[in-house]
Amino acid sequence: MVTEGIPAWLRGVVDRKPADPTGVNQVLNRTSQRVVAAAVRPRPASVLVLFGGSPEPDPATPGGLPADADVLLTQRSKTLRQHRGQVAFPGGGVEPGDDGPIATALREAREETGLEPGGVEPIAVLPKIFVPPSRFDVTPVVAYWRTPGEVGVVSEAEATRVVRVPVADLIDPANRFVVRHPLGYTGPAFAVHGMLVWGFTAGVLAGLLAVSGWERNWDYHDVRDLQASLEAVGMTL
């Protein structure tokens, strides 16, 4: 893992654990300890939270966020058995040959998006988060894309979109709200690039933005129906 030469604008997400100052981010509470207490045998997995952008901070913006800062997201195929159609970070389950969560995250990102790992610098490994529907115990790996390369859909059976979403769009208060699942789950959401980012992915993003120094005040009292929010972007549960 890289510890030197990390862009100053990324120091917040490296030096601080994801946080939930709003009290609406249930995802961050799904720790491994709670998994054990629930007598559920988790399956280890890892995802790549990959930020790109200029290495130089912008002194005119909060946290020094450069105008070209972005994060890599995928939209999962609607034919998958679990989390179909959802927006996600590249990632997946640990395989026997993987040498830790960083190796898993990079391998999965390469398989899903064609990412060349050589230009990627892992800068933080976050605490594991349990995802109940898939029973994955997921380790988010935060990384910086110092040498960006081409990415795209490798297999439409896995993903239908691969998108570098501007961080400026994620922190825009007009694109942020809370969604409520019919089963009672509530959590942060982002409406960006014709997609609804919710669940685990939105929880991790919201937790990182809260400690980044880039975040703008947003209305976390704006609670919307999840199904209606999905239908607004042509998606379904």
Secondary structure, 3 states (H helix, E strand, C coil): CCCCCCCHHHHHHHHCCCCCCCCCCHHHHCCHHHHHHCCCCCEEEEEEEEEECCCCCCCCCHHHCCCCCEEEEEEECCCCCCCCCCEECCEEECCCCCCCHHHHHHHHHHHHHCCCHHHEEEEEECCCEEECCCCEEEEEEEEEECCCCCCCCCCCCCEEEEEEEEHHHHHCHHHEEEEECCCCCEEEEEEECCEEECHHHHHHHHHHHHHHCCCCCCCCCCEEEHHHHHHCCCCCC
